[in-house]
Amino acid sequence: MDLTVDMAAEYGVRVDREGFAEAMAEQKARSRKGTKADLARHAELGDLYQEIQRRAGETRFLGYEGTEAEGRVVAIVRDGMEFEELTGQGEAEVILDATPFYGEAAGKSATAANSSRPAAEASSSPSKTPRSRSPG
């Protein structure tokens, strides 16, 4: 803050320290509130992914065998909720029982994909692996 005040003074500008302190306190409060909401959302998503994994099992990685494979959709997730079918436009997560696409995890790059079948076409953003929650 002192450097900002010094530089502003060189240009004949005054810094409102009190206003800055108030704005900073408001931002910190918003940040804490947002962080709590984000943590709660991540916990809910973690529970959803664990339920899907419990029901459908692990996704088999087939990438060492080739770049194409058939897989069955075991879940569709959009906005933190699971759906039976995907309608309309927008992004959603499609969880498969088997895939040749490498999921992004632990800082490693992911694979993007294209999928098609007679009744539908889709393209994907890079695959992601949901972070598992540690027990406890």
Backbone bond lengths (Angstrom), bond angles and torsions (degrees), N, CA, C in turn:
res aa  C-N    CA-C-N  psi(-1)  N-CA   C-N-CA  omega(-1)  CA-C   N-CA-C  phi
1 M - - - 1.434 - - 1.525 110.52 -
2 D 1.325 117.30 -37.88 1.462 120.33 -179.05 1.521 111.63 -61.66
3 L 1.323 117.27 -40.21 1.458 121.10 178.59 1.531 110.62 -63.14
4 T 1.321 116.28 -41.50 1.469 120.96 178.22 1.523 109.92 -61.84
5 V 1.327 117.31 -44.73 1.469 121.42 179.55 1.522 110.02 -62.04
6 D 1.337 117.72 -44.67 1.465 121.59 179.65 1.526 111.64 -61.81
7 M 1.338 116.32 -45.42 1.467 119.70 -178.95 1.524 110.75 -66.85
8 A 1.319 117.17 -40.22 1.461 120.60 178.33 1.520 110.61 -62.45
9 A 1.347 117.36 -40.89 1.458 121.74 -179.77 1.530 111.27 -61.72
10 E 1.328 116.87 -36.09 1.467 120.55 177.84 1.523 111.81 -59.76
11 Y 1.322 117.04 -28.18 1.469 121.79 -179.68 1.527 112.09 -103.22
12 G 1.333 116.07 9.88 1.456 120.21 177.68 1.521 113.80 74.21
13 V 1.321 117.07 24.96 1.463 121.60 -179.16 1.523 108.61 -109.80
14 R 1.339 115.97 138.92 1.459 121.33 178.68 1.532 109.29 -99.40
15 V 1.313 117.08 140.50 1.466 122.65 178.04 1.526 108.28 -98.33
16 D 1.325 115.86 129.62 1.464 122.17 178.12 1.521 108.03 -85.04
17 R 1.320 117.31 88.38 1.469 122.06 -177.05 1.524 111.16 -62.13
18 E 1.331 117.07 -41.38 1.465 120.32 -178.68 1.536 110.41 -64.97
19 G 1.326 116.25 -44.53 1.468 120.55 177.42 1.527 111.43 -62.84
20 F 1.337 115.74 -38.89 1.461 120.11 177.63 1.528 110.57 -62.85
21 A 1.320 116.76 -45.20 1.472 121.14 -179.37 1.522 110.34 -61.81
22 E 1.333 117.54 -41.08 1.468 120.81 178.92 1.528 110.84 -65.54
23 A 1.329 116.22 -45.75 1.468 120.03 179.46 1.529 110.97 -62.96
24 M 1.329 117.13 -39.05 1.469 120.93 179.10 1.524 110.49 -64.85
25 A 1.339 116.97 -41.52 1.472 120.46 179.12 1.528 110.21 -63.92
26 E 1.335 117.54 -40.77 1.470 120.73 177.66 1.525 110.80 -63.13
27 Q 1.333 116.50 -42.86 1.464 120.23 -179.88 1.520 111.29 -64.16
28 K 1.320 116.85 -41.33 1.474 120.13 178.69 1.524 110.73 -62.20
29 A 1.327 116.60 -40.21 1.472 120.20 178.53 1.528 110.55 -64.60
30 R 1.337 117.23 -42.83 1.475 120.62 177.71 1.516 110.62 -63.17
31 S 1.319 115.93 -40.30 1.464 120.89 -178.95 1.524 110.86 -64.04
32 R 1.337 116.93 -45.67 1.471 120.07 178.76 1.519 110.71 -61.55
33 K 1.321 116.38 -43.39 1.467 120.73 179.83 1.532 110.02 -62.67
34 G 1.342 116.60 -44.33 1.456 120.80 179.18 1.509 112.50 -64.51
35 T 1.318 116.60 -39.05 1.461 120.97 179.85 1.524 110.60 -64.08
36 K 1.326 117.24 -43.01 1.465 120.21 178.56 1.519 110.67 -62.40
37 A 1.343 116.58 -42.18 1.468 120.46 179.15 1.527 110.35 -65.10
38 D 1.342 116.72 -41.29 1.466 120.38 179.08 1.519 110.96 -63.50
39 L 1.325 116.48 -43.09 1.471 120.02 179.38 1.520 111.01 -62.40
40 A 1.327 116.45 -41.89 1.468 119.94 179.13 1.518 110.31 -63.83
41 R 1.341 117.20 -42.22 1.468 121.00 179.19 1.528 110.75 -63.79
42 H 1.336 117.41 -42.75 1.465 120.47 178.91 1.526 110.54 -63.30
43 A 1.318 117.50 -38.02 1.465 120.70 178.42 1.522 110.20 -64.73
44 E 1.330 117.02 -43.19 1.467 120.49 178.72 1.519 110.90 -63.31
45 L 1.350 116.88 -43.23 1.465 119.97 178.18 1.526 110.64 -64.25
46 G 1.326 116.96 -39.70 1.461 120.25 177.53 1.514 111.43 -59.75
47 D 1.331 116.33 -42.38 1.466 120.29 177.16 1.522 111.06 -62.66
48 L 1.340 116.95 -41.55 1.465 120.92 179.64 1.531 110.49 -63.57
49 Y 1.342 116.81 -46.67 1.469 119.86 179.48 1.527 111.05 -61.95
50 Q 1.325 117.22 -40.16 1.470 120.21 178.89 1.520 111.10 -64.23
51 E 1.327 117.57 -38.51 1.462 121.11 177.85 1.528 110.22 -64.97
52 I 1.321 116.36 -42.85 1.477 119.78 178.31 1.522 109.69 -63.50
53 Q 1.317 117.08 -43.99 1.465 120.75 179.72 1.526 111.08 -64.09
54 R 1.332 117.42 -40.73 1.469 120.93 177.96 1.525 110.43 -60.75
55 R 1.328 115.68 -42.61 1.466 121.07 -177.04 1.529 112.30 -75.50
56 A 1.324 117.56 -41.88 1.469 120.51 -171.27 1.521 113.97 -105.08
57 G 1.320 118.03 -15.15 1.456 120.87 -177.59 1.519 111.60 86.20
58 E 1.311 115.44 178.24 1.467 121.92 179.31 1.525 110.48 -69.06
59 T 1.307 116.81 148.65 1.464 121.51 172.06 1.522 107.75 -77.20
60 R 1.337 116.20 125.98 1.467 120.29 178.86 1.513 109.63 -77.64
61 F 1.344 116.74 128.33 1.458 121.91 178.28 1.520 108.87 -88.25
62 L 1.347 116.49 120.81 1.461 121.97 -177.04 1.529 112.42 -111.95
63 G 1.327 117.22 11.39 1.461 121.78 -174.39 1.510 115.47 -64.65
64 Y 1.318 118.01 -22.48 1.462 120.05 178.05 1.523 111.07 -77.60
65 E 1.331 116.45 -16.51 1.463 121.24 -177.25 1.515 112.63 -96.23
66 G 1.328 118.26 -14.91 1.457 121.21 -179.82 1.518 111.43 162.13
67 T 1.332 114.97 -178.22 1.463 120.11 -178.40 1.519 112.67 -105.93
68 E 1.330 116.95 -0.74 1.458 121.42 176.57 1.517 108.82 -129.22
69 A 1.318 115.70 145.20 1.458 120.10 178.67 1.511 108.86 -163.50
70 E 1.307 115.93 157.27 1.450 120.67 173.59 1.513 107.93 -97.26
71 G 1.316 114.30 142.15 1.455 119.52 178.79 1.518 109.32 -144.64
72 R 1.304 116.11 161.94 1.461 122.74 179.41 1.516 108.14 -107.55
73 V 1.313 116.39 135.84 1.459 120.97 176.32 1.526 107.89 -72.11
74 V 1.328 116.61 122.61 1.468 120.56 179.20 1.527 111.74 -104.73
75 A 1.337 116.46 -18.11 1.468 119.36 177.91 1.526 109.70 -163.78
76 I 1.327 114.77 150.95 1.463 122.83 173.30 1.519 106.40 -126.83
77 V 1.319 116.48 125.16 1.460 121.51 -177.64 1.525 108.71 -122.74
78 R 1.323 115.12 129.08 1.470 120.99 176.13 1.521 107.42 -139.83
79 D 1.301 115.94 130.78 1.466 121.91 177.73 1.524 112.44 52.74
80 G 1.333 116.49 38.72 1.455 120.69 175.74 1.508 115.34 78.32
81 M 1.348 117.24 9.00 1.468 121.07 179.73 1.518 109.51 -125.62
82 E 1.325 115.70 148.49 1.463 121.00 178.46 1.528 109.49 -92.00
83 F 1.330 116.14 138.27 1.463 122.74 -179.58 1.520 110.33 -123.53
84 E 1.325 115.94 151.09 1.466 122.06 176.73 1.524 111.09 -75.16
85 E 1.329 116.22 -36.32 1.461 120.18 178.79 1.514 108.51 -144.91
86 L 1.320 115.31 159.08 1.445 121.51 -178.10 1.520 108.62 -103.24
87 T 1.315 116.07 119.28 1.457 120.43 178.47 1.519 108.66 -124.24
88 G 1.319 115.62 158.05 1.455 119.73 178.83 1.509 111.60 74.36
89 Q 1.304 114.35 -167.85 1.457 119.83 -178.58 1.515 109.96 -110.84
90 G 1.286 115.57 164.85 1.452 121.01 179.40 1.510 110.54 124.65
91 E 1.293 114.13 173.62 1.459 119.90 -177.71 1.521 111.27 -86.86
92 A 1.317 114.56 148.28 1.456 121.86 175.22 1.519 107.56 -154.40
93 E 1.310 116.00 160.71 1.454 121.77 174.44 1.514 108.13 -98.10
94 V 1.315 116.48 130.50 1.457 121.84 176.70 1.521 106.40 -113.12
95 I 1.311 116.15 117.20 1.460 121.45 -178.02 1.517 108.07 -100.74
96 L 1.323 115.93 126.58 1.464 122.94 -174.95 1.522 110.91 -108.71
97 D 1.332 115.39 159.37 1.462 119.36 176.28 1.525 111.62 -79.64
98 A 1.352 116.72 -22.84 1.459 121.66 179.23 1.524 108.51 -152.14
99 T 1.332 116.56 144.85 1.458 120.13 -178.61 1.523 111.03 -157.56
100 P 1.350 117.62 146.85 1.459 119.88 172.57 1.532 111.57 -89.28
101 F 1.319 117.49 0.82 1.456 121.26 -174.81 1.510 111.02 -90.52
102 Y 1.317 114.79 131.56 1.451 121.69 -177.44 1.520 108.84 -82.86
103 G 1.315 117.73 124.31 1.459 122.27 179.97 1.518 112.03 -79.83
104 E 1.335 115.46 140.42 1.454 121.20 177.52 1.521 109.21 -69.17
105 A 1.312 116.48 125.59 1.466 121.19 178.23 1.519 108.24 -162.11
106 A 1.299 115.84 148.65 1.468 122.37 175.94 1.524 112.32 52.32
107 G 1.338 116.86 38.05 1.450 121.47 175.42 1.510 115.28 80.08
108 K 1.329 118.43 3.36 1.455 120.97 179.00 1.520 109.87 -89.29
109 S 1.316 116.85 148.60 1.457 121.56 -178.62 1.509 111.77 -71.17
110 A 1.323 115.01 154.49 1.461 121.03 -178.64 1.515 110.59 -109.13
111 T 1.322 115.10 173.20 1.441 123.21 178.27 1.523 109.28 -107.29
112 A 1.318 116.95 138.94 1.464 120.72 172.04 1.520 106.84 -95.90
113 A 1.336 117.07 159.00 1.454 119.61 -172.51 1.509 112.20 -141.49
114 N 1.307 114.85 159.95 1.454 122.54 167.65 1.514 107.23 -121.81
115 S 1.324 115.09 141.98 1.448 119.77 -178.76 1.516 108.54 -134.07
116 S 1.314 116.28 139.64 1.462 118.04 176.09 1.519 109.59 -148.99
117 R 1.316 114.26 153.24 1.452 122.39 172.32 1.518 105.11 -153.74
118 P 1.309 120.60 171.48 1.462 120.74 -173.15 1.532 114.84 -53.13
119 A 1.319 119.11 -36.27 1.464 120.78 -174.08 1.523 113.85 -99.39
120 A 1.325 118.39 -5.09 1.462 118.20 -174.38 1.509 111.81 -155.19
121 E 1.304 115.63 154.73 1.450 122.13 172.18 1.509 108.14 -135.40
122 A 1.314 116.17 147.29 1.457 119.92 178.22 1.511 108.71 -152.65
123 S 1.303 115.32 154.52 1.455 119.85 170.52 1.517 106.63 -127.41
124 S 1.312 115.83 159.34 1.458 117.73 -175.05 1.508 111.78 -124.18
125 S 1.299 113.78 158.18 1.454 122.20 166.62 1.517 105.22 -82.42
126 P 1.316 117.87 174.82 1.466 117.86 177.60 1.526 111.70 -54.18
127 S 1.329 115.15 140.17 1.460 121.73 179.68 1.514 110.05 -65.58
128 K 1.316 116.33 146.87 1.465 120.86 177.64 1.508 108.96 -129.73
129 T 1.306 115.45 148.28 1.455 122.49 175.03 1.521 107.00 -104.71
130 P 1.342 118.43 120.52 1.465 118.96 178.49 1.525 110.07 -59.23
131 R 1.320 116.23 140.23 1.461 119.98 176.82 1.507 108.81 -71.12
132 S 1.294 116.68 131.04 1.456 119.28 177.50 1.507 109.29 -81.63
133 R 1.311 114.22 145.55 1.475 119.35 178.03 1.506 108.13 -88.95
134 S 1.297 114.62 137.23 1.459 117.51 178.17 1.515 109.63 -76.60
135 P 1.334 117.23 142.54 1.461 119.91 -179.74 1.521 109.89 -63.20
136 G 1.334 114.64 147.49 1.432 115.74 173.55 1.439 111.84 134.16
